[in-house]
Amino acid sequence: MSYLSLEQELKNNAYPGRGIVIGRTPDGAHAVTAYFIMGRSQNSRNRIFAEEGDGIRTQAFDPSKLEDPSLIIYAPVRVLGNDTIVTNGDQTDTVYEGLSSRLTFEQSLRSREFEPDAPNYTPRISGLLHVADGQFHYAMSILKSNQGDPSSCLRYTFTYENPKAGEGRFIHTYMHDGDPLPSFEGEPKIVDISGSIDEFAGMLWNSLNEDNKVSLFVRYIRISDGTFTTRIINKNQ
């Protein structure tokens, strides 16, 4: 099977918005996830990723320039036991609380929909990695408006059992730059996963549009025991 080049997917799209990648290293030993944020406004660009427990949280780089925190300050990554939750908004907390109450990933997101940022109605994209007993499975979700109509929410969940080594899936909020921004369409893209965590993180960061990129999170989780290694890159230092 041929995979899309993740490097080229990013280099050829100046504004995919926020994106989630989940997959498995070529040697099969590690589950991989990455999350990046981009921004066009000063408010969106005024952010960094900071570690918080086993996860991360967005923070204002310059608090004096923070305007509306409602859709830009949240915990993109949280860990609950053997599950790692990665999302582009505060639905991370919704999934965490749902899983804690024995709801499924899909059931947990039933209470949410796309973001209320008319006219873009930015999709909520989410991922869940489950690593336990030497096994790895994952799921991805997108909640989006019906072609810009906020009266209709389209809900899609994709699940991947025992994913292949060297294979990943990539989902992002926008097809490309625009006004309004067009929502992502179709299934998560099949992409290649390769290299060490530093090589993979470096490739992602260097492939994102220089003007619009803000922050990147990458995590490699050892499937045999659940231990993990994390890299965070922030444009604002």
C-alpha positions as CSV (number, residue, x, y, z in Angstrom):
1,M,0.0,0.0,0.0
2,S,1.3,3.5,-0.9
3,Y,1.0,6.2,1.7
4,L,0.8,9.9,1.3
5,S,3.9,11.8,2.3
6,L,3.1,13.6,5.5
7,E,5.9,16.0,4.8
8,Q,4.4,17.0,1.4
9,E,0.9,17.2,2.7
10,L,2.1,19.8,5.2
11,K,4.4,21.7,2.8
12,N,1.7,22.0,0.2
13,N,-0.9,23.4,2.5
14,A,-0.3,26.8,4.0
15,Y,-3.1,26.5,6.5
16,P,-4.5,23.1,7.5
17,G,-5.3,24.8,10.8
18,R,-4.9,22.3,13.7
19,G,-4.0,18.7,13.0
20,I,-3.7,15.3,14.7
21,V,-1.5,12.4,13.5
22,I,-1.7,8.9,15.0
23,G,0.1,5.8,13.9
24,R,2.9,3.3,14.6
25,T,6.6,3.4,14.1
26,P,8.2,1.3,11.3
27,D,9.6,-1.2,13.8
28,G,6.1,-1.6,15.4
29,A,7.5,-0.8,18.9
30,H,5.9,2.6,19.5
31,A,2.5,4.2,19.1
32,V,2.9,7.7,17.8
33,T,0.8,10.8,18.1
34,A,1.3,14.4,17.1
35,Y,-0.8,17.5,17.5
36,F,0.0,20.9,16.0
37,I,-1.7,24.3,16.1
38,M,-1.5,27.2,13.6
39,G,-2.9,30.7,13.7
40,R,-3.7,33.7,11.5
41,S,-4.7,36.2,14.1
42,Q,-2.5,37.7,16.9
43,N,-4.7,36.0,19.5
44,S,-4.2,32.5,17.9
45,R,-0.5,33.0,17.4
46,N,0.1,34.2,21.0
47,R,0.3,30.7,22.4
48,I,2.6,28.0,23.6
49,F,2.3,24.3,24.6
50,A,3.3,23.6,28.2
51,E,3.4,20.3,30.0
52,E,0.7,19.6,32.6
53,G,1.0,16.2,34.3
54,D,1.1,13.5,31.7
55,G,-0.5,15.9,29.2
56,I,-0.2,19.4,27.9
57,R,-2.1,22.7,28.0
58,T,-2.1,25.8,25.8
59,Q,-1.0,29.0,27.4
60,A,-0.8,32.6,26.3
61,F,2.8,33.4,25.5
62,D,2.2,37.1,26.4
63,P,-0.8,37.3,28.8
64,S,-1.1,41.0,28.2
65,K,-2.1,40.3,24.5
66,L,-4.6,37.6,25.3
67,E,-8.0,38.6,23.9
68,D,-10.6,35.8,23.9
69,P,-9.4,32.6,25.6
70,S,-12.5,30.6,25.1
71,L,-11.4,28.6,22.0
72,I,-7.6,28.8,22.3
73,I,-6.8,27.9,25.9
74,Y,-7.4,24.3,26.7
75,A,-5.7,20.9,27.4
76,P,-5.1,19.2,24.0
77,V,-3.6,16.1,25.6
78,R,-4.7,14.2,28.8
79,V,-4.0,10.6,29.9
80,L,-6.4,8.3,31.7
81,G,-4.9,5.0,32.6
82,N,-4.0,3.3,29.3
83,D,-5.7,5.9,27.2
84,T,-4.2,9.0,25.7
85,I,-6.7,11.6,24.5
86,V,-5.6,14.2,21.9
87,T,-8.0,16.9,20.6
88,N,-8.1,20.4,19.3
89,G,-10.3,21.9,22.0
90,D,-11.8,21.5,25.5
91,Q,-13.5,18.3,24.3
92,T,-10.4,16.7,25.7
93,D,-12.1,17.1,29.1
94,T,-15.4,15.8,27.7
95,V,-13.8,12.6,26.5
96,Y,-11.8,12.2,29.8
97,E,-14.9,12.6,31.9
98,G,-16.9,10.3,29.6
99,L,-14.3,7.5,29.7
100,S,-14.2,7.9,33.5
101,S,-18.0,7.3,33.5
102,R,-17.6,4.2,31.3
103,L,-18.9,5.9,28.1
104,T,-17.2,5.1,24.8
105,F,-15.1,7.6,22.9
106,E,-18.0,8.2,20.5
107,Q,-20.6,8.4,23.2
108,S,-18.5,10.9,25.1
109,L,-18.5,13.3,22.1
110,R,-22.3,13.1,21.6
111,S,-22.6,16.1,23.8
112,R,-20.4,18.3,21.7
113,E,-20.4,19.7,18.2
114,F,-18.2,22.0,16.0
115,E,-16.9,25.3,17.4
116,P,-19.2,28.3,17.5
117,D,-16.9,30.5,15.5
118,A,-19.1,31.6,12.6
119,P,-18.7,31.6,9.7
120,N,-15.9,29.0,9.9
121,Y,-17.6,26.6,12.4
122,T,-14.2,25.0,13.0
123,P,-14.5,21.2,13.2
124,R,-13.7,19.5,16.5
125,I,-11.1,16.8,15.8
126,S,-10.2,14.2,18.4
127,G,-8.1,11.1,18.8
128,L,-7.9,8.3,21.4
129,L,-4.9,5.9,21.7
130,H,-5.3,2.8,23.8
131,V,-2.1,1.0,24.7
132,A,-2.4,-2.1,27.0
133,D,-1.1,-5.6,27.3
134,G,1.3,-5.2,24.4
135,Q,-1.6,-4.1,22.1
136,F,-2.3,-0.8,20.4
137,H,-5.6,0.5,19.0
138,Y,-6.8,4.0,18.2
139,A,-9.8,6.0,17.1
140,M,-10.3,9.4,15.5
141,S,-13.3,11.7,15.3
142,I,-14.5,14.8,13.5
143,L,-17.6,16.8,14.4
144,K,-18.3,19.4,11.7
145,S,-21.1,21.6,10.3
146,N,-23.0,20.4,7.2
147,Q,-21.1,22.4,4.6
148,G,-21.2,25.6,6.7
149,D,-24.8,25.1,7.9
150,P,-24.7,25.3,11.7
151,S,-28.2,23.7,12.1
152,S,-26.7,20.3,11.2
153,C,-23.8,18.6,12.8
154,L,-22.1,15.7,11.0
155,R,-20.4,13.2,13.3
156,Y,-17.8,10.7,12.1
157,T,-15.7,8.2,14.1
158,F,-13.0,6.0,12.6
159,T,-11.4,3.1,14.5
160,Y,-8.2,1.3,13.8
161,E,-7.4,-2.0,15.4
162,N,-3.8,-3.3,15.5
163,P,-2.5,-0.6,13.1
164,K,0.3,-1.5,10.7
165,A,3.9,-0.6,11.4
166,G,5.0,2.6,9.6
167,E,1.4,3.6,8.9
168,G,-0.6,6.6,10.3
169,R,-3.7,8.6,9.9
170,F,-3.8,12.4,9.6
171,I,-6.8,14.6,10.2
172,H,-6.9,18.4,10.3
173,T,-9.5,21.1,10.7
174,Y,-9.4,22.9,7.3
175,M,-8.9,21.7,3.8
176,H,-6.8,24.8,3.1
177,D,-6.8,28.6,3.7
178,G,-9.9,30.6,2.8
179,D,-12.6,32.9,4.0
180,P,-14.6,31.3,5.4
181,L,-12.2,28.4,6.1
182,P,-13.4,25.1,4.4
183,S,-13.8,22.2,6.8
184,F,-11.8,19.0,6.4
185,E,-13.5,16.4,4.1
186,G,-13.3,12.6,3.9
187,E,-11.6,10.0,6.0
188,P,-8.3,10.7,7.8
189,K,-5.5,10.6,5.3
190,I,-3.2,7.5,5.3
191,V,0.3,8.8,5.8
192,D,3.8,7.4,6.4
193,I,5.3,7.3,9.9
194,S,9.1,7.2,10.1
195,G,12.2,8.1,12.1
196,S,13.0,8.7,15.7
197,I,10.9,11.0,17.7
198,D,13.3,13.8,17.1
199,E,13.5,13.2,13.4
200,F,9.7,12.9,13.2
201,A,9.1,16.1,15.2
202,G,11.7,17.9,13.2
203,M,10.1,16.9,9.9
204,L,6.7,18.0,11.1
205,W,7.9,21.3,12.4
206,N,10.0,22.2,9.3
207,S,7.1,21.2,7.0
208,L,4.5,23.5,8.6
209,N,4.1,27.0,7.1
210,E,6.6,29.3,8.7
211,D,4.2,32.3,9.1
212,N,1.3,30.3,10.5
213,K,2.8,27.6,12.7
214,V,2.5,28.1,16.4
215,S,3.2,24.9,18.4
216,L,3.8,21.2,18.0
217,F,3.5,18.2,20.4
218,V,4.8,14.7,19.6
219,R,4.7,11.6,21.7
220,Y,6.1,8.1,21.2
221,I,4.5,5.4,23.5
222,R,6.3,2.1,23.9
223,I,3.6,-0.5,23.2
224,S,5.3,-3.2,25.4
225,D,5.0,-1.2,28.7
226,G,3.2,2.1,28.0
227,T,6.2,4.3,28.9
228,F,6.4,7.4,26.7
229,T,8.7,10.1,25.4
230,T,7.5,13.6,24.5
231,R,8.7,16.5,22.4
232,I,7.2,20.0,22.4
233,I,8.3,22.8,20.0
234,N,7.0,26.3,20.4
235,K,7.6,29.1,17.9
236,N,7.3,31.6,20.7
237,Q,10.3,31.1,23.0
